[in-house]
Amino acid sequence: MGARGLLLLLFVIAIAVYYAVNPEGVWWFPKCGLYQLTGLKCPICGAQRAAHQFLHGNFLSAFHYNYFLPFSAVYWLVALVITRKDLTRAFYLYCLLAFLWAILRNIIGL
């Protein structure tokens, strides 16, 4: 099995785990270090719970846990279609948007 096959297998396993286990109800899912140390939410805080809800078809609940996650999915799909190969600028813009989202969500309490 090549590197791509291994990555695909790990992705499928991760999807199965996030479908089967609610991260909110178990202690062994990783917690956000930034939030635990400072009380500030990072751009992806809530993404694990959002992924679980999304996989169960609870899209509004998933959106509630992390507003940036649906934007991220659409952003990268559009970036892949538009640029096709060089994603360098898209990556830097995404990092800037994630940083701005982290500031905004902590200011307005999302």
Contacts in CASP RR format, 6 or more apart in sequence:
PFRMAT RR
TARGET T0000
AUTHOR 0000-0000-0000
METHOD contacts of the structure
MODEL  1
MGARGLLLLLFVIAIAVYYAVNPEGVWWFPKCGLYQLTGLKCPICGAQRA
AHQFLHGNFLSAFHYNYFLPFSAVYWLVALVITRKDLTRAFYLYCLLAFL
WAILRNIIGL
1 9 0 8 1.000
15 55 0 8 1.000
18 48 0 8 1.000
18 51 0 8 1.000
18 52 0 8 1.000
18 55 0 8 1.000
19 52 0 8 1.000
19 55 0 8 1.000
19 56 0 8 1.000
21 29 0 8 1.000
21 52 0 8 1.000
22 49 0 8 1.000
22 52 0 8 1.000
23 29 0 8 1.000
23 48 0 8 1.000
23 49 0 8 1.000
23 52 0 8 1.000
24 49 0 8 1.000
24 52 0 8 1.000
29 48 0 8 1.000
30 48 0 8 1.000
32 41 0 8 1.000
32 42 0 8 1.000
32 44 0 8 1.000
32 45 0 8 1.000
32 46 0 8 1.000
34 40 0 8 1.000
34 41 0 8 1.000
34 42 0 8 1.000
34 45 0 8 1.000
35 41 0 8 1.000
35 42 0 8 1.000
35 45 0 8 1.000
40 102 0 8 1.000
40 106 0 8 1.000
41 102 0 8 1.000
41 105 0 8 1.000
41 106 0 8 1.000
41 109 0 8 1.000
41 110 0 8 1.000
42 102 0 8 1.000
43 68 0 8 1.000
43 98 0 8 1.000
43 99 0 8 1.000
43 101 0 8 1.000
43 102 0 8 1.000
43 105 0 8 1.000
44 66 0 8 1.000
44 68 0 8 1.000
44 69 0 8 1.000
44 98 0 8 1.000
45 66 0 8 1.000
45 105 0 8 1.000
46 65 0 8 1.000
46 66 0 8 1.000
46 69 0 8 1.000
47 65 0 8 1.000
47 66 0 8 1.000
47 69 0 8 1.000
49 62 0 8 1.000
49 65 0 8 1.000
49 66 0 8 1.000
50 62 0 8 1.000
50 63 0 8 1.000
50 65 0 8 1.000
50 66 0 8 1.000
50 69 0 8 1.000
51 62 0 8 1.000
51 69 0 8 1.000
53 59 0 8 1.000
53 61 0 8 1.000
53 62 0 8 1.000
53 65 0 8 1.000
54 62 0 8 1.000
62 69 0 8 1.000
62 70 0 8 1.000
63 69 0 8 1.000
63 70 0 8 1.000
67 101 0 8 1.000
67 105 0 8 1.000
67 110 0 8 1.000
68 98 0 8 1.000
68 101 0 8 1.000
68 105 0 8 1.000
72 94 0 8 1.000
75 90 0 8 1.000
75 94 0 8 1.000
75 97 0 8 1.000
76 90 0 8 1.000
76 94 0 8 1.000
79 87 0 8 1.000
79 90 0 8 1.000
79 94 0 8 1.000
80 87 0 8 1.000
83 89 0 8 1.000
83 90 0 8 1.000
104 110 0 8 1.000
END
